[in-house]
């Protein structure tokens, strides 16, 4: 706005001072101040708008992610949708979506497993019903047998009395075992003895039976599933000794292998041809409630695997002309470390 200039003279004593003023300087300064203030204000407003829009956009995406987490917490997985973009929130959304998909898959597997388990339980019950006396009420049949026994006893027919007594004991065991989850090994062996005595009354010396139980097994304490051993012996007598002309022999052996029980039933029948043996081995793996033959083996194998686990069950070995051996491996339920399925 105002400048000062000096000019020294040649005599070096005098100085000329010149003052000059710009009448437009104030106006130019004010214009510059207005111009730069406007620029600064525009920059500030623009920055605020950008920050506001970004914050709003970011808050909206965070809110979407928060909503997805909330609906996932109440197991409403269909609400969730991926958040588009290429930032960290999009990546979190994608990872969360993968987690939800895995959860849904696991839940579907659990649901299908429960349905399959229920179906297996229903199938097991149906097969257990087939062991009983068909459509005849077992209690009614038992009471009828007891009446016939008393009549035979009155008439002095001791053979008929003995036969009916054995049959009634066998039926009583079946009735008591039906619906129960466990029975003692001793009770199971008693039922086998009764069954074999009935068969010997029918076939005489054509059916011979023996058994041995390892000394380290307490028959009263060891608990097993009911109706496991008798079907194996029944199968050995009915099918293993079928068609032979020489005396038949069935041997039952029960040993202990660690925490497991190994039940082996051997017969000296004619054996099974290899192709039929392979078919039988496949058949017992997929039991049918409508099967008429070997239903006992399929039932036993199916129930054992359901209760003890897939590593347990039946194996069948046979040599044509030498006989058949059925081996059943189960866990000793008296062991505290084992938890049935």
C-alpha positions in Angstrom: 0.0 0.0 0.0 2.9 2.4 0.8 6.6 2.1 -0.3 9.7 4.1 0.7 12.7 4.6 -1.6 16.1 6.4 -0.7 18.6 7.9 -3.1 22.1 9.0 -1.7 23.6 12.2 -3.3 27.1 12.5 -4.7 28.3 14.5 -1.8 27.6 11.5 0.4 25.8 13.8 3.0 22.5 14.4 1.5 19.8 11.7 0.9 16.7 12.0 -1.1 13.7 10.0 0.3 10.7 9.2 -2.0 7.4 7.9 -0.7 4.8 6.3 -3.1 1.3 5.0 -2.4 -0.9 2.5 -4.3 -4.5 3.5 -4.1 -5.7 0.0 -5.5 -3.6 -2.0 -3.0 -6.3 -2.2 -0.3 -8.9 -3.2 -2.8 -6.6 -5.9 -4.2 -5.7 -7.2 -0.7 -9.4 -7.5 0.2 -10.1 -9.3 -3.1 -7.3 -11.8 -2.4 -8.6 -12.4 1.2 -12.1 -13.0 -0.1 -10.8 -15.3 -2.9 -8.7 -17.5 -0.6 -11.3 -17.6 2.2 -13.8 -18.8 -0.4 -11.4 -21.5 -1.6 -10.7 -22.6 2.0 -14.4 -22.7 2.8 -15.2 -24.7 -0.3 -12.5 -27.2 0.6 -13.8 -27.5 4.1 -17.4 -28.0 3.0 -16.4 -30.5 0.4 -14.3 -32.4 2.9 -17.2 -32.4 5.4 -19.6 -33.7 2.7 -17.1 -36.5 1.7 -16.5 -37.5 5.3 -20.3 -37.5 6.0 -21.1 -39.6 2.9 -18.3 -42.0 3.7 -19.4 -42.3 7.4 -23.0 -42.9 6.3 -21.9 -45.5 3.8 -19.6 -47.2 6.3 -22.3 -47.1 9.0 -24.8 -48.6 6.7 -22.5 -51.5 5.9 -21.7 -52.0 9.6 -25.4 -52.0 10.3 -26.0 -54.7 7.6 -23.3 -56.8 9.1 -24.7 -56.3 12.6 -28.1 -57.3 11.4 -26.7 -60.5 9.8 -25.0 -61.5 13.0 -28.2 -60.9 15.0 -30.4 -63.0 12.7 -27.7 -65.7 12.7 -27.8 -65.7 16.5 -31.5 -66.5 16.3 -30.9 -69.1 13.7 -32.6 -67.2 10.8 -29.9 -68.0 8.2 -32.1 -67.1 5.2 -31.9 -63.4 6.0 -28.2 -63.0 5.4 -26.9 -61.7 2.1 -23.4 -61.0 1.1 -22.3 -57.3 1.4 -20.8 -56.3 -2.0 -17.5 -54.5 -2.3 -13.8 -55.2 -2.0 -13.0 -53.8 1.5 -12.5 -55.5 4.8 -16.3 -55.4 5.6 -17.0 -57.3 2.4 -14.3 -59.9 3.3 -15.8 -60.3 6.8 -19.2 -60.7 5.2 -17.9 -63.3 2.8 -16.2 -65.3 5.7 -19.4 -65.0 7.8 -21.4 -66.3 4.9 -19.1 -69.3 4.6 -19.5 -69.9 8.4 -23.3 -69.8 8.0 -23.3 -72.2 5.1 -21.2 -74.7 7.2 -23.6 -74.3 10.1 -26.6 -74.9 7.9 -24.9 -78.0 6.4 -24.1 -79.3 9.8 -27.7 -78.8 11.0 -29.0 -80.6 7.9 -26.6 -83.5 8.6 -27.7 -83.6 12.2 -31.4 -83.6 11.1 -30.9 -86.3 8.6 -28.9 -88.3 11.2 -31.8 -88.0 13.7 -34.2 -89.1 11.0 -32.0 -92.1 10.1 -31.6 -93.0 13.8 -35.4 -92.8 14.3 -35.9 -95.0 11.2 -33.3 -97.5 12.5 -35.0 -97.6 15.9 -38.4 -98.2 14.3 -36.9 -100.9 12.1 -35.3 -102.5 15.1 -38.6 -102.6 16.9 -40.3 -104.1 13.9 -37.6 -106.9 13.7 -37.9 -107.5 17.4 -41.6 -108.0 17.0 -40.9 -110.6 14.3 -39.1 -112.6 16.9 -42.3 -113.0 18.9 -45.3 -115.1 17.9 -46.5 -113.2 14.8 -49.9 -111.7 15.2 -50.8 -114.0 18.1 -50.8 -112.2 21.5 -47.8 -113.7 23.2 -49.3 -113.4 26.7 -52.5 -115.2 25.5 -50.4 -118.0 24.0 -48.3 -118.3 27.2 -51.4 -118.5 29.4 -52.9 -121.1 27.0 -49.7 -123.2 27.2 -49.8 -123.0 31.0 -53.4 -124.3 30.9 -52.5 -127.2 28.6 -49.5 -128.0 30.8 -51.8 -128.3 33.9 -54.2 -130.5 31.9 -51.3 -132.8 30.8 -50.0 -132.9 34.4 -53.5 -133.9 35.6 -53.5 -136.7 32.9 -50.1 -137.9 33.9 -48.4 -137.2 30.6 -44.9 -136.2 31.8 -43.4 -135.7 28.3 -46.0 -133.2 27.3 -45.7 -131.4 30.6 -41.9 -131.2 30.2 -42.2 -129.9 26.6 -44.7 -127.3 27.4 -42.7 -126.2 30.5 -39.7 -125.6 28.3 -41.7 -123.7 25.7 -43.3 -121.6 28.4 -39.9 -120.7 29.8 -38.6 -119.8 26.4 -41.6 -117.6 25.8 -41.3 -116.0 29.3 -37.7 -115.0 28.5 -38.8 -113.5 25.2 -41.6 -111.5 26.8 -39.4 -110.3 29.6 -36.6 -109.4 27.2 -38.9 -107.5 24.8 -38.6 -103.7 25.5 -35.6 -104.0 27.8 -32.2 -102.7 26.8 -30.0 -105.0 28.8 -29.9 -108.5 30.3 -27.3 -110.5 32.1 -25.2 -113.0 30.3 -26.4 -115.7 32.6 -30.1 -115.1 31.7 -29.2 -115.2 28.0 -27.4 -118.5 28.4 -30.4 -119.9 30.3 -32.6 -119.0 27.4 -30.2 -120.8 25.0 -30.3 -123.9 27.2 -34.1 -124.0 27.1 -34.1 -123.5 23.3 -31.6 -126.3 22.8 -33.6 -128.7 25.0 -36.7 -128.0 22.9 -34.7 -128.8 19.8 -33.3 -132.0 21.2 -36.9 -133.1 22.0 -37.6 -132.6 18.4 -34.5 -133.9 16.7 -33.0 -136.2 19.4 -29.3 -137.0 19.1 -29.1 -135.2 15.7 -28.6 -132.0 17.7 -25.8 -131.8 20.2 -24.8 -128.7 22.0 -21.9 -127.6 24.3 -20.7 -124.3 25.5 -17.8 -122.7 27.4 -17.4 -119.3 29.1 -14.0 -117.9 30.0 -13.3 -117.9 33.8 -12.6 -114.2 33.8 -16.2 -113.4 32.7 -18.7 -113.0 35.5 -22.0 -114.3 33.9 -24.2 -112.5 36.5 -22.4 -109.1 36.2 -21.8 -108.9 32.5 -24.7 -107.1 30.8 -25.5 -107.6 27.1 -28.4 -106.8 24.7 -31.2 -109.3 25.0 -31.8 -111.9 22.3 -28.2 -111.8 20.9 -26.9 -115.3 21.5 -30.1 -117.4 21.0 -30.5 -116.3 17.3 -27.0 -117.4 16.6 -27.6 -120.9 18.1 -31.0 -121.1 16.4 -29.4 -120.3 13.0 -26.7 -122.9 13.6 -29.3 -125.6 14.3 -31.9 -124.6 11.7 -29.6 -123.8 8.8 -26.1 -125.0 9.7 -27.2 -128.6 10.5 -29.9 -128.6 7.9 -29.8 -131.7 5.6 -27.0 -133.6 7.3 -27.3 -137.4 8.0 -24.6 -137.6 10.7 -25.0 -136.3 14.3 -24.9 -132.5 14.4 -22.8 -130.6 16.8 -23.0 -126.9 17.9 -20.5 -125.3 20.2 -20.8 -121.9 21.8 -17.6 -120.2 23.1 -17.5 -116.9 25.0 -14.1 -115.3 25.7 -12.9 -111.9 26.6 -10.6 -109.7 24.4 -9.6 -106.6 26.4 -12.9 -104.8 27.1 -14.8 -106.8 24.5 -16.7 -110.0 24.5 -16.2 -112.4 21.7 -19.1 -114.9 21.1 -18.4 -117.7 18.7 -21.0 -120.3 17.5 -19.6 -123.2 15.5 -21.4 -126.1 13.8 -20.2 -129.2 11.9 -22.8 -128.9 9.2 -22.2 -129.1 5.4 -21.0 -125.5 5.2 -22.0 -122.7 2.8 -20.8 -122.4 -0.8 -18.6 -119.4 -1.4 -21.1 -117.5 -3.6 -24.0 -118.1 -1.1 -21.7 -117.1 1.8 -20.9 -113.8 0.1 -24.6 -113.2 -0.5 -25.3 -113.9 3.1 -22.6 -111.6 4.3 -24.1 -108.8 2.3 -27.6 -109.7 3.3 -27.0 -109.3 7.1 -25.5 -105.8 6.5 -28.9 -104.6 5.2 -31.5 -106.3 7.3 -35.1 -106.3 6.1 -38.2 -106.5 8.2 -39.7 -108.8 5.6 -36.9 -111.3 5.4 -38.0 -114.9 6.1 -34.5 -116.5 6.3 -31.5 -115.6 8.4 -33.5 -112.7 10.0 -31.9 -113.6 13.3 -28.4 -112.8 12.0 -29.4 -109.6 10.3 -31.3 -108.5 13.4 -28.4 -109.2 15.7 -25.8 -107.5 13.5 -28.1 -104.5 13.0 -28.9 -104.0 16.7 -25.3 -104.5 17.8 -23.9 -101.9 15.4 -26.7 -99.4 16.4 -26.0 -99.9 20.1 -22.3 -100.6 20.4 -21.0 -98.8 17.3 -19.9 -99.7 13.7 -16.7 -101.4 14.8 -18.8 -104.2 16.4 -21.0 -106.8 14.8 -21.1 -110.2 13.1 -18.6 -112.0 10.9 -19.4 -115.3 9.2 -16.8 -117.9 8.0 -17.6 -121.2 6.4 -15.8 -124.1 4.7 -17.9 -126.2 2.4 -18.2 -129.7 3.9 -16.7 -128.6 7.3 -19.2 -126.3 8.9 -19.8 -122.7 9.7 -18.5 -120.3 12.3 -20.4 -117.1 13.3 -18.4 -114.6 15.5 -20.1 -111.8 17.3 -18.0 -109.1 19.0 -19.6 -106.8 21.5 -18.4 -104.5 24.3 -18.6 -105.5 27.9 -21.3 -103.1 29.3 -19.9 -103.6 32.8 -16.9 -101.5 31.8 -17.3 -97.9 33.1 -15.3 -96.5 30.2 -17.9 -97.5 27.5 -20.9 -95.3 26.6 -23.5 -97.0 24.4 -24.7 -95.1 21.5 
